[in-house]
């Protein structure tokens, strides 16, 4: 298969499925041959990224991620994406191993959040796993763009419950909880934008959309960049515009 890109998924599987669905939906098609070419490695056995980063005595996901990159190197993909925000903690090591670019989801999301033209630094909220916040992946990028990162305080336990207990374990999205967390950042914390910095939260946004242009779905931004890059080999295609509410 020529002109394909590689997807390292399985972190989790539902989030990977949601990413692929978004990529397909963003691509204008009139026949089977108009869709993009990609290889999905749904590596559901990759050890938990959060557990390892918090406690290095836990199983290390890096060897599994490296093996997936090496397999995609052998398959000759044009570029690679990872459908997990927390996995980007390992992106320096993976980039050094890869023969091709690895798109950086946090970087794409922060770029999207900073598009608003204001005569002052923006307050950008982040909803993500505790370890993603502790790793400063998003905060460093936001500060480097001259803006102010805002994270939940007392609400972080609810974020983790939504991600792990509701979505990962039960495939259930609590609309009230999800929207309440966003409201807390947009309204109580006076944020100009809120980044959904976990792919399970992208699943939540599809299932229970919070309809606001101030919501930056990191996985959606990755999907959009993926389509834009991949369709360069299919010049007849154009990027489909995102609907106001995604279903």
VOSE-170764 format. One record per residue: x, y, z negated of N, C-alpha, C in turn. Coordinates in pm, whole numbers, plus 50000, padded with zeros to 5 digits. Atoms other than C-alpha are relative to their C-alpha. Layout:
N
XYZXYZXYZ ...
END
This chain:
247
500854988150000500005000050000500895012550000 499194988049985501455033350111499385011949927 500474987150055501225067849952499084998349880 500825002150119499925056149616500695006149878 499454995650127500365069549265499704989549894 500155010050105500615049848942499355005849876 500694996050123498395051748633500414990349890 499745008250118499665038948298498855002449904 501214998850080496465032448107499924989749890 500225009450109494945010547839500155006449863 499734993150127495455037347571498925010749973 500605012949988492465032347542499424997850140 500535004449872490775013947820498825008550047 501144991849960487555034447816500465013750050 499474987149955489595066447848500624998550139 499435002549868491445051148145498904999050105 501145001249909488135041948307499415013850029 500544986649983486915077548250500905008350091 499064992749915490075091748410499844996050146 500135004949862489725069848721498695004950060 501294995149952486055079348750500105014850037 499864985749972486995116248733500815002350126 499204998849878489695112348999499144997050123 500845003649886487235095049231498935010650026 501074990149986484545121149165500535013350055 499404987649952486935149949238500434999350146 499565001949862487855135349577498804999750093 501085000149901485555143949866500194988150093 499915012149917484815111850055498774998550088 501095003449909482705100950350500044985450040 499825014249967483995065450386501004994149903 499095006850093485995039650190501435005050014 498604996549975489245050850352500375014149953 499714986450046488915086350219500465000449854 499575000150140489555076049857501524999449991 498564999850020493045079549713500524986049967 499355012850031495475050649679500695001049865 499354999950132496525042349323500094985949944 499805012650072497775014049105499735002849853 500344998350141496275010848756500674988849919 499475009550096498304993848484499235002049870 500804998550122495664989848214500654991349892 499185007550095498224978747957499415001649859 500724998750128495884973847661500824995149881 499185005250109498654957147458501095009749956 499034990150047500754988747424499695003049853 500264997250143501164993247046499485014149977 500614987250031499335021946883501065010949985 499024989150001501225054346943499975007549868 500124992650125499885071946637500654992649885 499465008050111500795043546401501535000550000 498535000449994504405042246526500625013549967 499414986950022505035079646526499935004049853 500144997150142503745082246171500884991049913 499245009850077505635051246056500804991250095 499165007249906508585037746255500184985249964 500005014350030508205004246078498924992850080 501055005949916505144998446299500584996850138 499555004149866505424983346648500245012350087 499594988949916507195006746891499384998750139 500605000849867505175014447207500975003150114 499114995649893508195027747398500454988650092 499615010749907509444993847532498904996150098 501125003249910505984986447676499835010950105 500124988949906505775020947833501154999950101 498855000849910509275017047976499834988750101 500235011249909508354983248125498985003850108 501004995649902505324998948292500605009750100 499334990749908507445027048437500894992350097 499125007949913509935001648571499204992350104 500845007049904507124981748733499505009650108 500454990249901505785013048900501155004750088 498824997249916509325021049016500124989650110 499885010949903509404987149188498905000750106 501124999049906506014993649350500115012250092 499764988749911507295026149499498925010649998 501044989750009504605049649372500605013950021 499554986349973504795086849457500205008049871 499904993550130504255098749099499204991749900 500625007850107502965086048763499215009349910 500764992950104500285097248518499774990349884 500315007950119499605085148164498705005249940 501314995850051496045085548030499974999349848 499944999050147497035092347669500835012149964 499264988250042498025125547516501174996449910 498975003250098499965110347227501204993250064 498895006749931502035089047468500995009950059 499084990049946503545121447597501105003649901 498914999150097505625121447279501254993250057 498905008049945507775096247473500415004650140 499784996549860507835115247802501465003150034 498604998049961511525125847785500704986950036 499375013049972512655089347769499444993850127 500635006149883510165078448034500385007450128 499614992149883511045106948270501424996450044 498625003849968514715097148249500064986550071 500025013449942513775061548352499294999750135 500855000349882511305070248628500725005050124 499464995449871512255073548994499225011750057 500904989849946509415098049048499485008849886 500514991450107507775126848858498904993249919 501115003850086505505119648561499265012849965 500764987850027502745145648540499795001549850 500054997350143502595162048198498625005649963 501374996050033499015163248068499935011849903 500074988350088499605186847771500405013050070 499564988049929501465211347995498915005150093 501084996249909498635211248249498835006249923 501124994950080496015216747977500295013949945 499654986950054497875245747818500015010550111 500034990749886498365262048159498585004350031 501414996949973494605259748215499435009049891 500534992150112493855274047869500525014350002 499384986750000496135303847932499605008550122 500374992749878494425314648257499245012949971 500804988150032492185339848083500905012249987 499214987650002493495374948139499505009149888 500364991650114493375393047806501215008749962 498884991150037495465422747682500574996749862 499545004350133496355402847369500294985150005 499795014550005497615368347273498674992649978 501215008250014494905341847307500124990949878 500095010050106493795320147017499484987250064 500345012449930493795284747157499894988749899 500235011150091492235257046949500414986850061 499565013349956493435221046968499244989549921 500595012050060491355190046899500804988150050 499125011049962493665159946897500224991049879 499675008750112494905131146684500955007349905 499124993950099496775140146367501454999550044 498595001249960500045127246509500325009050119 499764990749890499645147546829500215014149946 499824986850062499245178446612501335000749926 498744999850076502185168746389501215000150092 498885000049906504385163046694500225013750064 499914986449946503715199346797500005000550153 500035000449854503225188747162499295012350056 500794988849948500535214647220500425013449940 499674987350064501575240946968501225006550064 498794994449941505045245147120499735005950138 500324995049866503635248947471499185012949992 500844988050016501025274347355500865011949957 499134989050046503625295047166500955004650109 499064996349894506025293847461499355008650107 500744991549907503285310347669499545013149936 500314987550067502945338247414498655000449932 501335000550060499685326447257500044993149863 500095004750139498485313946917499264986849993 500715012750016497685277146850499194999949870 500875001150117494815270246611499574985449987 500375014050021494235235746459498974999149888 500955001850110491455222346239500734997949868 499435002550131492135221745868499204988949931 500815010050069489485204345660499274990750097 500765007849903487825191745979500824989150069 499185009749927490795170646097499614985649969 500465013550034489505140045910498804996050087 501145002849912486285142846114500454997350143 499455002349865488305145146436500484985550011 499475013649997490065112346351498884989649992 501145009250007486775095646257499304999150135 500634999849868485265106346590500814991850101 499145006749903488255093446787500104985049973 499685013950030489015060946606498774991749961 501125007950049485875049746423498834999750098 501164999249912483235061746667500324995350142 499785002449857484745061047016500844987550025 499155011649975487595035847002499374987049950 500515012450059485905010646772498594996650045 501415002849975482215014746854499505004950136 500414994449872482175031747196498755008749982 501144991650035479815057147040500475014549984 499684985750013479845095147069498935006649915 500904992650088478295114446783499965014550050 500104986849938477095145446967500085011249896 500024989650103476455165246648501405002349944 498644998850053479925157846511500945006550103 499134995049893481655164546844499785014950024 500304985949975479885197446910500305008649878 499714992550122480275207946547501475003349987 498554997650005484065204346568500405011050097 499714989549901484165225746882499485013449950 500574987650053481845251546726500895006149892 499164995250109484155253946426501185007950054 498844993049942487075264146647499575012250082 500414988949914485205285946896499405011549920 500764989650072483065304446644500645003749867 499444996850133484365301546287501455004450009 498584996549987488025302946395500275010050111 499904989549899487335327646678501014996850110 499085004049893489235308046944499485004550136 500354996449863489285319647305499784987850087 500145012649927489565283847428500284988549903 499725012050079489615248647286500454988950094 499485011249921491755220847432499554986949937 500295013750041490425185447410501264992050028 498675005749983493845170147353500104985449964 499995014650019492875133547323499064994350104 500825005249892491515111947603498674994249950 501305004150055488825097947371499045012049992 500844988150000487575133647342499535003550141 500464998649862487415134547721498814990850025 501145009249993485135104147696498795006649934 501084993250070483055123847444499425011350085 500474988949917482865153647680499154995050116 500825005749894481505131347955498664995149946 501225005750057478965114647726499095010649939 500794989650069477865145847534500625013550033 499264988249955479055176247734499725012449915 500094986750061479755208847554500185009650116 500014992249877478855232647834500545014049977 499354987050016481335261147811501275000250081 498774998649923484085273948037501225001249909 498874998850094486195278247723500504986449953 499545013450035486525240347684500974995350107 498975005049910489725227147840500204985249971 499885014550014489575189547888501344995950061 498655003149952493205178247913499994989050105 500045011049902492335146148095499425004750133 500544994449875490225165248348501085007950074 498944992349935493155188748414501034990750064 499095009949941495385158448470499394993950125 500665005849882492825143248708500015009750117 500004990049893492575175648903501385001350062 498644999049947496355178648935500384987450078 499735012749931496525141949035499415000050140 500664999649870494025146549317500715010050092 499344989849918495715178349439501334994850054 498695005049957499105161149451499844988450097 500155011949916497875128449602499395003150135 500684997349874495675143849867500875007350099 499074993949905498685161050021500314990350113 499785010149894499065128250213498754997750081 501265001249927495435130850325499475014150023 500304985749986495185166650453498565003050036 501394997449964491585162550571499115001249877 500814999850121490395159650210500145013249927 499954988250086489525188549979499534995949863 500365003050139489085189349604498555003849975 501404997150032485475186849493499955009049878 500134991050114484405214849261499344992949883 500555006150120483655205148906498605005549972 501324995250040479955206748811500065006549863 499994992950127479045228648515499894990449882 500095010350103478105197748310500344986850065 499575012749943479825164448377499194988649942 500755011850042477855132148362500774987650039 
END
